[in-house]
Amino acid sequence: EREDAMTKLDTLRAAAIAGDWRTAVAIAARFPRLGAIRGAVLDAHMAYTNPRFLRQIGRCPDAAIAAGRSAIIAAYSIEH
């Protein structure tokens, strides 16, 4: 199980470094323990999967994605 979690984190890092933030956010959104970045990651995931809903509730999908990216970069020490 621990090995599987590392593989997911490695995949997340590789996607982020490659600039594939949609994939990186989708992977992070499935992590069970996101702690302080949970809201930002889930909002970014929602921005990718259902941007219309975010607009309907008065949120900017681009801002949510940017916040999720920043949270992932900080939490997982991603060099970009």
C-alpha positions as a printed NumPy array, in Angstrom:
array([[  0.   ,   0.   ,   0.   ],
       [  2.818,   2.415,   0.894],
       [  4.559,   1.605,  -2.373],
       [  1.34 ,   2.327,  -4.299],
       [  1.055,   5.754,  -2.638],
       [  4.605,   6.602,  -3.674],
       [  3.851,   5.545,  -7.234],
       [  0.857,   7.893,  -7.308],
       [  2.96 ,  10.729,  -5.926],
       [  5.658,  10.036,  -8.515],
       [  3.002,  10.08 , -11.24 ],
       [  1.596,  13.345,  -9.884],
       [  5.072,  14.912,  -9.845],
       [  5.823,  13.728, -13.389],
       [  2.529,  15.133, -14.688],
       [  3.109,  18.466, -12.932],
       [  6.667,  18.781, -14.223],
       [  5.409,  17.989, -17.739],
       [  2.826,  20.765, -17.368],
       [ -0.105,  18.334, -17.36 ],
       [ -1.901,  19.98 , -14.485],
       [ -5.267,  18.416, -15.303],
       [ -3.753,  14.972, -14.599],
       [ -1.759,  16.157, -11.586],
       [ -4.856,  17.7  ,  -9.996],
       [ -6.954,  14.592, -10.749],
       [ -4.371,  12.385,  -9.019],
       [ -4.091,  14.686,  -6.006],
       [ -7.88 ,  14.912,  -5.698],
       [ -7.963,  11.156,  -5.026],
       [ -5.392,  11.295,  -2.209],
       [ -7.124,  10.427,   1.077],
       [ -5.18 ,  12.841,   3.29 ],
       [ -4.632,  16.229,   1.665],
       [ -4.769,  18.237,   4.88 ],
       [ -4.561,  21.987,   4.405],
       [ -4.558,  21.828,   0.604],
       [ -7.729,  19.729,   0.325],
       [-10.043,  22.631,  -0.544],
       [ -7.721,  24.11 ,  -3.153],
       [ -7.12 ,  20.749,  -4.843],
       [-10.798,  19.777,  -4.895],
       [-11.774,  23.23 ,  -6.2  ],
       [ -9.171,  22.921,  -8.968],
       [-10.48 ,  19.453,  -9.822],
       [-14.007,  20.878, -10.017],
       [-12.716,  23.682, -12.257],
       [-11.359,  21.117, -14.703],
       [-14.336,  18.753, -14.587],
       [-17.238,  21.19 , -14.237],
       [-16.19 ,  24.806, -14.86 ],
       [-19.777,  25.835, -15.585],
       [-20.846,  24.927, -12.061],
       [-18.075,  27.032, -10.544],
       [-19.136,  30.005, -12.676],
       [-22.744,  29.487, -11.566],
       [-21.708,  29.834,  -7.932],
       [-19.673,  32.936,  -8.707],
       [-16.201,  31.376,  -8.749],
       [-13.541,  31.732, -11.43 ],
       [-12.364,  28.353, -12.766],
       [ -8.971,  29.779, -13.813],
       [ -8.374,  31.155, -10.319],
       [ -9.346,  27.814,  -8.752],
       [ -6.914,  25.987, -11.051],
       [ -4.117,  28.441, -10.24 ],
       [ -4.729,  28.038,  -6.492],
       [ -4.728,  24.243,  -6.806],
       [ -1.484,  24.311,  -8.779],
       [  0.176,  26.531,  -6.182],
       [ -0.999,  24.29 ,  -3.351],
       [  0.322,  21.15 ,  -5.071],
       [  3.661,  22.8  ,  -5.9  ],
       [  4.115,  23.868,  -2.275],
       [  2.862,  20.647,  -0.66 ],
       [  4.821,  18.234,  -2.845],
       [  7.963,  20.34 ,  -3.475],
       [  7.522,  20.311,  -7.234],
       [ 10.168,  22.081,  -9.247],
       [  8.495,  23.845, -12.13 ]])
